[in-house]
Amino acid sequence: MENEEFLQNLIASNRLFMKSDFGLTEYESDQEKGLAQPPLTKSATAGETIPLTKDFSGVIKEVNYLTLLQGRKSSRVYKQEKISLDQLAFLLWSTQGVTGIRGNNYAAIRPVPSAGARHPFETYLAVFQVEGLVKGIYHYLPLEHALEFVTAVDELEAAVSTSLCDQKWAAKSAVTFFYSVVPYRSEWRYSISSHRVMLLDAGHVVQNLYLSSQAIGCGTCAIAAFEQKVVDQLLQLDGENEFVVYAAPVGLI
Ligand SMILES: Cc1cc2nc3c(=O)[nH]c(=O)nc-3n(C[C@H](O)[C@H](O)[C@H](O)COP(=O)(O)O)c2cc1C
């Protein structure tokens, strides 16, 4: 009974979290207080970066928008073949690439929308089978449109599968995308109203990943079931100021 009450309270507070509090005026955001804006993206930490192409003419197989919408589905079985670095470049650009800068570095414009153009996400990859890349964890640098190598991981397949609540099919992808959130990017502007919209933002990112994967002969599947601590550790995130909110394996189908 106690447990039931605990659950009902949690459900009520989670429902409250889903509701908009944009009407509340009792607080000032850090932006309103005049505090400095956080950086648009995390900067590179590795010395070397891997440049990516923006010439996608060779990778797009399907341009008919209706066909893409009609064929949109989740794919959990992938061919055990490598994808090319240019295919990966297209997926990174179409989900989190930068298409313009607004104001004096006030906002990045990207192929996906984001509340207040805050774009609070970082993209990490577990690379299994991508031409020209060794296996391991990578981080995408949207402003440079480049990758940086983060770390090699012993038994990467097992580590990824465990982090995703034993969804073993994910580790048979060519690459698994992990989206982390840096909450302060959005909190700076929207304070307590930011958390609901950050999760709304994430949906747009992965929908672009679905349609873009299909356009290049690949498939993907959104993943929300993961072990928070395990996945944050895998990507070397602190779990407080940056943590994973979404994942999506991609492979040829
Ligand atoms: C937010 C979200 C989280 C999801 N998490 C998982 C997941 O952890 N594992 C999984 O196999 N599928 C996951 N899916 C995929 C759904 O199961 C799938 O979209 C649904 O079954 C409908 O199938 P379709 O995408 O082929 O239309 C998720 C989808 C969304 C949108």
Ligand as a Chemical Component Dictionary entry (heavy atoms), coordinates in Angstrom:
data_LIG
# 
_chem_comp.id                   LIG 
_chem_comp.type                 NON-POLYMER 
_chem_comp.pdbx_formal_charge   0 
_chem_comp.three_letter_code    LIG 
# 
loop_
_chem_comp_atom.comp_id 
_chem_comp_atom.atom_id 
_chem_comp_atom.alt_atom_id 
_chem_comp_atom.type_symbol 
_chem_comp_atom.charge 
_chem_comp_atom.model_Cartn_x 
_chem_comp_atom.model_Cartn_y 
_chem_comp_atom.model_Cartn_z 
_chem_comp_atom.pdbx_ordinal 
LIG C1  C1  C 0 10.741 8.039  -27.196 1  
LIG C2  C2  C 0 10.891 6.665  -27.802 2  
LIG C3  C3  C 0 11.586 5.702  -27.105 3  
LIG C4  C4  C 0 11.758 4.420  -27.637 4  
LIG N1  N1  N 0 12.521 3.512  -26.976 5  
LIG C5  C5  C 0 12.715 2.290  -27.511 6  
LIG C6  C6  C 0 13.564 1.354  -26.883 7  
LIG O1  O1  O 0 14.170 1.603  -25.850 8  
LIG N2  N2  N 0 13.707 0.132  -27.473 9  
LIG C7  C7  C 0 13.084 -0.193 -28.645 10 
LIG O2  O2  O 0 13.259 -1.312 -29.130 11 
LIG N3  N3  N 0 12.281 0.693  -29.285 12 
LIG C8  C8  C 0 12.092 1.925  -28.756 13 
LIG N4  N4  N 0 11.335 2.842  -29.425 14 
LIG C9  C9  C 0 10.753 2.510  -30.739 15 
LIG C10 C10 C 0 9.260  2.248  -30.641 16 
LIG O3  O3  O 0 9.059  0.997  -30.012 17 
LIG C11 C11 C 0 8.632  2.275  -32.054 18 
LIG O4  O4  O 0 8.700  3.596  -32.543 19 
LIG C12 C12 C 0 7.195  1.793  -32.023 20 
LIG O5  O5  O 0 7.117  0.425  -31.730 21 
LIG C13 C13 C 0 6.484  2.034  -33.342 22 
LIG O6  O6  O 0 7.169  1.381  -34.385 23 
LIG P1  P1  P 0 7.683  2.198  -35.662 24 
LIG O7  O7  O 0 8.687  3.208  -35.186 25 
LIG O8  O8  O 0 8.296  1.156  -36.561 26 
LIG O9  O9  O 0 6.487  2.872  -36.271 27 
LIG C14 C14 C 0 11.171 4.105  -28.899 28 
LIG C15 C15 C 0 10.486 5.109  -29.602 29 
LIG C16 C16 C 0 10.364 6.370  -29.084 30 
LIG C17 C17 C 0 9.660  7.428  -29.889 31 
# 
loop_
_chem_comp_bond.comp_id 
_chem_comp_bond.atom_id_1 
_chem_comp_bond.atom_id_2 
_chem_comp_bond.value_order 
_chem_comp_bond.pdbx_ordinal 
LIG C1  C2  SING 1  
LIG C2  C3  SING 2  
LIG C2  C16 DOUB 3  
LIG C3  C4  DOUB 4  
LIG C4  N1  SING 5  
LIG C4  C14 SING 6  
LIG N1  C5  DOUB 7  
LIG C5  C6  SING 8  
LIG C5  C8  SING 9  
LIG C6  O1  DOUB 10 
LIG C6  N2  SING 11 
LIG N2  C7  SING 12 
LIG C7  O2  DOUB 13 
LIG C7  N3  SING 14 
LIG N3  C8  DOUB 15 
LIG C8  N4  SING 16 
LIG N4  C9  SING 17 
LIG N4  C14 SING 18 
LIG C9  C10 SING 19 
LIG C10 O3  SING 20 
LIG C10 C11 SING 21 
LIG C11 O4  SING 22 
LIG C11 C12 SING 23 
LIG C12 O5  SING 24 
LIG C12 C13 SING 25 
LIG C13 O6  SING 26 
LIG O6  P1  SING 27 
LIG P1  O7  DOUB 28 
LIG P1  O8  SING 29 
LIG P1  O9  SING 30 
LIG C14 C15 DOUB 31 
LIG C15 C16 SING 32 
LIG C16 C17 SING 33 
# 
